[in-house]
């Protein structure tokens, strides 16, 4: 008669080492999920889509201080993290694109402006009116001018060049591999009229959508390192004023 194998029944105790193994498997499975999620988030952020916050008024009223936007990095050819390889671009920046780039004079700072001219085009500003290749560049819907009068040259032009003339500039032909950027808030924008063109390698991505918008509030408490209560005070204040501070109408709006 064949020897019958022992079957584990509900009432039998589970060995301690088996319980420990199950716990380790559970921890490892969840750790793998977290690691995969973090890796995917890192790759997406570094090479496909990245979030940016608008810190200044230079793009008003297209973008407002406190807007949080998503930018498409894949379109212009994103760089892969760690290895630094650049993916092929779907296309180069085009006239009218709102794009993010590394500030040419300090690449550690990201700027966002509108591309108004591409390589080979000629830019000229006459009494605040922007011309590209002799034709008026139509102001975007969100563009504005805060100073109605024509300003004089605010900054000396280096080496006799055209830089620094905000309301009368050029004509200037964009060199190969360069782009001319201007803010939609034309009278309150430090842009290519002052510091020159944007090299192609500095371009990071095209602005796509506003996913969050938080209205500035001068009465909001500030976090102070010497005041441990400043953090809960800020949380309480923002919780109370949450409805008023969110710009609900701007959420998930497409950037044009």
Phi, psi and omega in degrees: 000131185290143179286126181279138177284154179278132177256139179283126180254168184299329185275354182280140179289147178268131180302148183298321181292332177291318177298319179296321178295320178297319179296319179296319178297319180296315180296316182294319179298316179291325178295321178297319179299315180296315181297319179296317180297317179295320179297315179297318179298319180295316180294317180297314181297320186281332190230349184238294182229137177223149181265143178224152176249139179273114184263345187226173184266013188291343180249012177295144002261014175294312177233138183249155174302128182099354173286142173243124185235161174254137181240140178273107180272339183291327186301316184266004180093084183284158176263135179288141180295154177072298184283332177080008179290142180261129177286154177299138180282142171292318174198168175273165175303142181242159178302126181102345179294138167269115187230157179254139181209161174281129181302122186304328181274347176204088186299351178283349182253133176265134176246155171230126181214181175257132175284117182254346179204146183245174183308134178094343179275157181248128182254139173210137175245124180237112181048051176081345182275127182269127175244137174234120185054039175082358180248145179295129175275113184298130178296136175298162182302327183267005183287153177205163177232119183271345180237108186290338182273158178278124183275149174285177177295115185276335184227139177300135179283126181292132176056033178075010181280190187264353186298140173098005178256098190290322186254348173220112189218142172084197007289149182219127179266130184288125180291164176302140177073016182233158180223146181258122186244138176222149176278149179290335173273080197300328182270001181222049183220123173272104189221203186298342175294339185250320186241005174100192187272168181258119177294146181304323183290346178274348184286131184253317184184170179257130179295134184247305193207145173272115182262348179201147179215122188238111184292128177299148181219112182293342179271354182292133179298148178256146178284127180238131182296331181272005179230095182300337181279353183294327180292306177298328177297318179294317180299314180296317181298313182293328177294317181294321185257017185303312183299320183285329187277334179282129174274086189299324183290347181264348183296132177063025177274141181282140181267122179242000000 
